[in-house]
């Protein structure tokens, strides 16, 4: 029995620890429609996960296209995302989080009468993580459940930060997760995003983010591995 799993990373520093882990597992690097990628397998008890990780580039369009490529070209049956996020409310630097919902905070049709983030024609705009994948993430010690907001902006503006919290109740902000969730929702593919809080989305954010990003820490890769192991062991998924 085989399952294909796709993993999405935004930038080189987030991708590098996973790439090292994949290569230790015999992973082979390749290019997926212009994106750096690596594929490898985990096997046990007659089960096999074929895992493909992609470095998509920062931002919603990059994340959405890479997710679509993983689903269409690599036949990914679930999508995991990992990276760094800014804290909006109830979180602090170094926290590890798993998001239960995702919303595009910068989707703005307010000038023609829609609420911030609201999409026309009844489109769903607050998207949910897959409950089972989310539960796998939350089984790891110290992982905090939160709500994620996304936008094509590195958030450093306290006024905008308050607006996004007041409107959506988010705890963390990033530049990819809601776009990934949107593609997965349309394709009927389960997903979850796990993140480490790098900054407080304030006037010190750039320095704090760069300092943590430059560390190329392995903690997110270790969390992803734990999710994959739980997926492998879950009889209900086979």
C-alpha positions in Angstrom: 0.0 0.0 0.0 1.4 3.4 -1.1 0.5 7.0 -0.2 1.9 10.1 -1.8 2.6 13.0 0.5 3.5 16.6 -0.5 5.4 19.1 1.7 5.6 22.8 0.9 8.3 25.1 2.2 8.7 28.8 1.3 12.4 29.7 1.3 15.8 28.1 1.3 16.4 28.4 5.1 13.1 26.6 5.9 13.7 24.0 3.2 17.3 23.2 4.0 16.8 21.2 7.2 14.2 19.0 5.5 16.4 18.5 2.4 19.2 17.3 4.7 16.8 14.9 6.4 15.4 13.6 3.1 18.9 13.0 1.7 19.8 11.0 4.8 16.8 8.8 3.9 18.1 8.3 0.4 16.2 11.2 -1.2 16.8 12.3 -4.7 16.7 16.0 -5.8 14.9 17.1 -8.9 13.1 20.1 -10.3 9.3 20.2 -10.2 8.1 22.8 -12.7 11.0 25.1 -11.9 10.9 24.5 -8.1 13.7 22.7 -6.2 12.3 19.4 -4.9 13.3 16.2 -3.3 11.6 12.8 -3.0 12.2 9.8 -0.8 10.2 7.0 0.9 9.4 5.8 4.4 8.3 2.1 4.6 7.1 -0.3 7.3 4.5 -3.0 7.9 3.7 -3.3 4.2 3.0 0.4 4.0 5.0 3.0 2.0 4.9 6.8 2.1 6.4 8.5 -1.0 7.2 12.0 0.2 8.0 14.9 -2.0 9.2 18.2 -0.6 9.2 21.4 -2.6 10.8 24.8 -2.1 8.1 27.1 -3.6 9.3 30.6 -2.9 7.7 33.2 -0.6 4.1 34.3 -1.1 0.6 33.1 -1.9 1.0 32.6 -5.7 4.2 30.6 -5.2 2.6 28.5 -2.5 -0.6 27.8 -4.4 1.2 26.8 -7.6 3.6 24.5 -5.9 0.7 22.8 -4.0 -1.2 22.4 -7.3 2.0 20.8 -8.9 2.3 18.4 -6.0 -1.3 17.3 -6.3 -1.4 17.1 -10.1 2.1 15.9 -11.0 3.1 13.9 -7.9 -0.4 12.7 -7.0 -0.1 14.0 -3.4 -2.9 12.7 -1.3 -2.2 15.1 1.6 -0.2 18.2 2.0 1.9 19.4 4.9 3.4 22.8 5.2 6.1 24.1 7.6 7.8 27.5 8.1 8.1 30.6 10.3 5.2 32.9 11.3 4.7 36.1 13.1 2.8 36.3 16.4 -0.5 38.2 16.3 -2.1 37.2 19.6 -1.5 34.8 22.4 1.8 33.5 21.1 5.4 34.3 21.7 8.7 33.9 19.9 9.9 30.3 19.8 6.4 28.8 20.1 5.6 25.9 17.9 2.0 25.9 16.5 -0.4 24.0 14.3 -3.1 26.0 12.7 -6.7 24.8 12.7 -8.0 27.5 10.3 -6.6 29.7 7.5 -7.8 33.0 6.1 -6.4 35.4 3.5 -6.4 38.6 5.6 -5.3 40.8 2.7 -8.3 39.7 0.5 -10.0 43.1 0.4 -13.3 43.9 -1.4 -14.5 46.3 1.3 -14.8 49.1 -1.3 -17.6 47.2 -3.0 -19.4 46.2 0.1 -17.8 42.9 1.3 -16.3 42.4 4.7 -12.5 42.1 4.9 -11.5 38.6 3.7 -14.9 37.8 2.5 -15.1 36.3 -1.1 -18.1 36.8 -3.4 -20.5 34.2 -4.7 -20.6 32.3 -1.4 -16.9 31.1 -1.6 -15.6 29.7 1.6 -12.9 32.0 2.9 -12.1 30.5 6.3 -10.6 27.2 5.5 -10.0 24.3 8.0 -7.1 22.0 8.6 -7.8 18.3 8.2 -8.8 17.2 11.7 -6.8 14.0 11.7 -3.6 15.6 10.4 -4.1 18.4 13.0 -4.4 15.8 15.7 -1.2 14.2 14.7 0.6 17.5 15.0 -1.0 18.3 18.4 0.1 14.9 19.8 3.7 16.2 19.9 4.7 17.9 23.2 4.4 21.6 23.4 2.5 22.2 20.1 -0.1 25.0 20.4 -3.3 25.1 18.4 -3.9 28.5 16.7 -5.7 30.2 13.8 -3.5 31.4 10.9 -3.9 34.5 8.8 -2.1 34.9 5.5 -1.2 37.8 3.3 1.3 38.9 0.7 3.0 41.2 3.2 5.7 40.8 5.9 3.6 42.1 8.8 5.3 44.8 10.9 2.4 47.3 11.2 0.7 47.3 14.6 -2.4 48.9 13.2 -2.8 46.2 10.6 -2.0 43.5 13.1 -4.8 44.7 15.4 -7.2 44.9 12.4 -6.4 41.3 11.5 -6.9 40.1 15.0 -10.1 42.0 15.6 -11.5 40.8 12.3 -10.4 37.2 12.2 -9.2 36.3 15.7 -5.9 34.9 14.4 -2.9 34.0 16.5 -0.3 33.8 13.8 0.4 35.4 10.4 2.4 34.1 7.4 2.6 34.5 3.7 1.5 31.0 2.4 -0.8 28.9 4.5 -4.3 30.1 3.3 -3.2 29.8 -0.3 -2.1 26.2 0.3 -5.4 25.5 2.1 -7.4 27.0 -0.8 -5.9 24.7 -3.4 -6.3 21.7 -1.1 -9.9 22.6 -0.4 -10.7 22.8 -4.1 -8.9 19.5 -4.8 -10.4 17.7 -1.8 -6.9 17.0 -0.4 -6.4 17.1 3.4 -3.7 19.5 4.7 -2.2 21.0 7.8 0.4 23.7 8.5 2.9 23.7 11.4 4.9 26.8 12.2 7.5 28.2 14.5 6.9 31.8 15.8 9.9 33.9 14.7 8.8 37.4 15.6 6.0 39.5 17.1 4.8 41.1 13.8 6.0 44.5 15.0 8.8 47.0 14.3 11.5 44.4 15.4 10.1 41.7 13.2 12.6 41.8 10.4 15.6 41.5 12.6 14.0 38.7 14.7 12.8 36.8 11.7 16.2 36.9 10.0 18.0 35.8 13.1 15.8 32.7 13.5 15.6 32.0 9.8 19.4 32.0 9.6 19.6 29.3 12.2 18.1 26.7 9.8 16.7 24.8 12.8 15.6 21.2 12.5 12.6 21.4 14.9 10.0 21.8 12.2 11.5 18.8 10.2 11.3 16.8 13.4 7.7 17.7 13.8 6.9 16.8 10.2 8.6 13.4 10.7 6.5 12.7 13.7 3.3 13.5 11.7 4.5 11.2 8.9 5.2 8.4 11.4 1.7 8.8 12.9 0.2 8.7 9.5 2.1 5.5 8.7 0.9 3.9 11.9 -2.8 4.9 11.7 -4.8 1.9 10.4 -7.7 4.1 9.5 -5.6 5.9 6.8 -5.0 2.7 4.9 
